[in-house]
Amino acid sequence: MEVFMDHPLKGRKQSPEHIAKRMASLGDFRPSGGGRKKNTPEVLWSKVDIRDPDECWPWKGFRNEQGYGRTWIDDKGYYAHRVIFDLQNPGLISLEAPKDRTATGWVRHSCDNPPCCNPKHLLLGTHADNMRDKVERGRSKWFDLSIESPRAKLTAEDVRQIRKQRALGVRRKILADRYGVSESTIKGVISGRHYGDI
């Protein structure tokens, strides 16, 4: 039997098992009307596994594929660690990540543990600070094009040959066709933006 769920997947058919899982992860629901209880500070804190002051405090509610806690306020989704940071430090940030990447409004994890909501482990910074954390903690290989990346299409020898051939005047389009990559990848290889570890 297929059922329609009111929110947050309005209009999409969901199996009863999926609905039960979502409802359990989203917390308490109002007995009548089918909507969620308002996420008050008390309800939000009840979704945090508060441990010793220096330990990570994992989010007990719904987590996305990257492990970050997610919660809903007024039918809008937010990262749980941002909401908890805001509860501890009212008015310092908005609940949404800043659109300006140079703004100091990015909430970073000093513990590098995505579900952690311990305010002692949360600090403010810029998008660049957040990306630097990623590189320093060895998580950038999944996103940047280095020889270590599981998405890497070129070998170290390919990269060396591309750079040599380009220095001899071989056009980027010819190199892209020869190595089965895009011209923008070839441009990144030449500039060192891609495969900078070679």
N, C-alpha and C positions, 0 to 999 in steps of 0.2 A: 504494500500500500504506500502511495506517495502522499506527502503532506506539504502544505505551503507554510513556511515559517514567516511570522510577521516582520521580524528584524533580526539581524542586520542584512540578511540576504533576501530582501523583499522581492517576491515574484519568481524566485528560483525554486524549482522542485528539489526537495531534500528527503532523503530516506529517514525513517524514524530513528535509526541508529545514529545518523549524523546529527539530527536535531537534538537527541539526548546528549551527545558528546558536547555540542556547542552550548547547550543550556547549562551543563555542568561546569564548563570552563568559564562561562560568563558570570557565574555567581547566582545569587538569589533572584527569583522572579516574583512579581506581584501575583497573588492568587487569582485576582480577577483582571481582565483586560489583556493579559498575555505579555505585557511589557516588563522590562527590567526595573528593579528598584533603583532609585536615584543613587548614584555613586557618591555618597557623602564621604568626608574624610575618614570616618569610622569604618565604613564599608571598604574603602580603598586600603586602609592600613590592615584590615582583617585578611586581605589577600597577599600580605607580605609575611613570609616566614621569618619572624624576628628572632635572631640568635644572639650570640655574644657580640658586644659592641664592635669588635674588629673583624668578625666573620662576614662573609657575604650573606645577604638577606634575600633569598630567591623569591621571585614573584610566583605565587601559587595559582594564579588564574591562567587565562589563555596566553600562549606564547606563539610567535610567528616561526617560520622555518629557520630563521637565524638564531632563535632562542630568546629574542627580546619579548618581554611582557607587553601585552596590549590591553587597553581598557577603553571603555566607552563612556563618554560624558555628553549628555544631551544628544545622543545618537550620533556622535562623532568619535572616531577612533584616535587614540593617542598612545605613545609609548609610555609604559608604566613608570619607567625610571624618571621620565620628564615630569610626570604628574606628582610622583613622590618628592622629587627635588622641589617642585613648586609648593607643595604642602609645607616643606621645611623652610623654604626661603620665599615667602609670598612676594610676588611682584617683580622678581629678578628676571624671569623669563616668561615667554608665552608658552602655552602647551604645545604649540606646533613648532617644529624646527625652523630656524630663521631662513628666509628666502635669500638673504644676503650672506654669502659664504664667508665674508670678512668680519661679520658681526660676532661678538662674543656672546653667544646664546646657545651654543652646542653643549649638551650635557655628555661628558665623557666618563667612562668607567676606569678608575685607577686600577681596579682588580682584573680588568679584561674579561669579565664574566657577564655576558649579555642579560641574564635574568635578574642580576643583582639590583636591589633597591635600597641598600644601606646608604644613607645620606653621607656617611664618612667616606664612601667609595666613589661618590659622584662629584665631579668638578666641572666648572665652566671653561670653555675655550672656544676657539674658532674652528671652522671646518678644516683648515690647514693643520691645527693641533690634532684633530681627530684622525686625519689621514696619516700624520706622523706617528701617532700611536699605533696605527695599523701596520705601518712599515716596520717600526721598531719591535713589534710583537710577532712579526713573521706571518701576518695574515694577508699581506699584499699580494703574495704570489698567485692567489686565486683571481686577482683582478688586473694586475699589470702584466704586460707581456715580457716575461723574462724566460730564461731557459728552464727555470724550475716550475713554471706555470703548467698546470695540467692541460691548458688550452693552447700551449705553444705549438705552432705549426712548423717552425724552423729549428734546425739543429745549430749548434755553435759554429760548425763548419759552414753551413748555409749563410749565416750572418756575416762571417768573415769574407766569404766569396762575394756576397752582395755588395758589401762596402768596397771591396777591391774593384769590382766591375763598374760600380757607379763612379768611382774615382777615375776610371779609365774612359768615362763618358757614355757608358751604356745607359739608355733611357729607362726611367722608372717603370713605364708600361711594359717594356720588354722583360725587365727583371720580375715584375709582378706575374706575368704570364709564365715565365720560366720556372718560378718557385711556387706557383699556385696560391698566391696571396693577393691582397688588394694593393693598389698603388699607395694608399695611405699607410699601409703597414710598411711598405718599402721606404716611404718617406720617414716614418718613425724609426726604422732600422738605421737609416743614414744619419739622422739627427741624434741618435742615441736615446730617444724617448722610449723606444721599444728595444728590448734586449740590451738594456744598458749594462747588464752584468757580463757582456762579452767584450 
